[in-house]
Amino acid sequence: MPALDLWPWLEELEIKTKKGKRVKLRRDDPLAWAQREFVAEVERQYNAGLPVRIIVLKGRQVGISTVTEAILFLWAFLHPGSYNLVLSMEKEDSKYLFSMAKRYWTHGPFGDLFELKYDTKEEMVWDAPLDSTMRVATASKEEVGRGMTIAGCHCSEVARFGDTADTIIPGLENAIPDEFGTIWVHESTAKGVGGYFHDEWMKATDPEGGKSDFVPMFFPWFWHDDYEIWSPDLLLKFEDLEVDGEFGDEVGVVRFLLGEGVQPDRVMAKMTWRRRKIRNAPAGLDGFHEEYPCTPEEAFLSTGSNVFAIEPLRECYRPHVGSSRGYIYNDGRGIAFWETDAGHLTVYKKPGRRQKYAVGTDPTKTIEGDPCAIQVLNRATMEQVAVWHGHAVPARIGEISLGLAYWYNNALLNTEVQGGGHDVMAVWRQAGYNHIWTDRRPDKAKYSAQLLGWKTTYDTKQWLIATLQGFFSRRELKLHHGATYYELTQYTALEDGTYGPARRSGHDDCVMALGIALMTAWTEWATLDMNEVMGVSTDPPDIGAHRIVVENAGRVMDHIPGTMPQYPEVPVYALAGEIEDWL
């Protein structure tokens, strides 16, 4: 087994302090607390015979970039013939990082043992017998890493890569072998929700595990000794702390720091530093949370352009432990649910006898590109009770959503009529389903604008988004579906004045289906008999909405065309390349 011990080598390398003084790295330096933890994790993975994969979320200037650069420099000597790459978004940042490697070489212990073959502003190539390379590049070049075999890679401030990460990272995945002797480190402060870094962090920290190869490490600001102010004239007193003001809940932060084990006599010095930093930060408290978080959740608290405020959104989201995954089918007696991991329907609560529901659908014209989503809401409680999420042609989406409507007590159905919605509507009309939402807005003439389904225009989308915002701000929506929650967190106001995913490769199908389901339930609130819903009525349950759009009551489905009757465990709509739920 390997027995890598990095600190004896790291302590031979020189760094430059903030005051411009050259000193050697030291493991016993009080400011090296984060570096010690990071190095220990590198050694743990390496000595276990694993490829080293680490993703770091951190406060600013806790020393992770410095020690990562030092380890990558050592990698060139630990693994002769290796190619080691440093990536940063900005050219000046790349130069700064590479200047560290230059200093490690110039003032380090290897100059008398090896010779450089090439030495440029962007690359050091050592001569035989070492034959290793260390190169720096900017993440703005999408071809970076292509055609290479990379042993070591340090991606610095990954959250700032933006949409470029969606093209660069796949190239690096092909260039970095998934084998012992390789190291790949993502490190960054946060830059809001959405984007590759946020996605990868969420996968790496998923409690179920198995979603990412990267081990997550978080380094908050409050353990750093530099982040304290001890001046008697400036030192805050406990009675001066705010509970809810410009600097946030300072009393709550004090309680948090004490709970984390910060020494009581140092807490107020840290709070004094914190207040000064917030006061001088251009983005105020939100900017401070991003760059100096206490928790990972705090780091991703705001995007600056996020349509839905993250904190109330988080309070509305509760992953449902008792969920079931599968699909619906006709068992000869009616609609039934078949539980299987191969299905694309997640059920959080099965239909209640007296409950009424709304089903919102966001289809696409084809099975290419964006997935489709079907959301089911309890109309009385505004709780998300089921979600179908996957790829299928519009007619199939119409059949699946119709089956869900029958199962959920003849629920009120609605769909976006663009992008395949007409085909969905045709399935419902052909089946004679009698509970389809009709657009009867008060700003339209009484008889001229009664249209079936939801038509998304600039005005109606503003109405839908504003309604969602209001329900979230009042904490009146209950969410359980991970993909829906994720899409909402990265739904942003775009530069052209429209709304959409923060990432170029992102999706908003769950957001739109949820919004349509909500508008369906909210605009039809008057059709609910609350005595009946709460189970106190003596009358037979009146299932569905009081809205008849076709004369007959609809036919019972003898087959849900999303399944094969002879093989009920196999969904026909399952296609290659289907997405999986984000959580």
Secondary structure, DSSP 4 states (H G I P E B T S, - for coil): ------HHHHTTSEEE-TTS-EEE--TT-GGGHHHHHHHHHHHHHHHTTPPEEEEEEE-TTSSHHHHHHHHHHHHHHHSTT-EEEEEESSHHHHHHHHHHHHHHHHTSTTTTT--EEEE-SSEEEEPTTT--EEEEEETT-TTTTTT---SEEEEESGGGGGGGHHHHHHHHHHHS-SSTT-EEEEEE---SSSHHHHHHHHHHT-TT--S-SSEEEEE-GGG-TTS----TTT---GGG--SSSTT--HHHHHHHHHHHT--HHHHHHHHHHHHHHHHH-TTHHHHHHHHS-SSHHHHTS--SSBSS-HHHHHHHB---TT-EEEEEEE-SSSEEEEE-TT--EEESSPPPTT--EEEEEE--SSSSSS-EEEEEEETTT-BEEEEEEE---HHHHHHHHHHHHHHTTSPEEEEBSTTTHHHHHHHHHHTT---B-EE--TTS-TTTT-EESB---HHHHHHHHHHHHHHHHTT--BB--HHHHHHHHTEEE-TTS-EEESSTT---HHHHHHHHHHHHHHHTGGG--HHHHTT---SPP--S-S--SSSS--PPPS--TTEETTEEEEETT--TT------
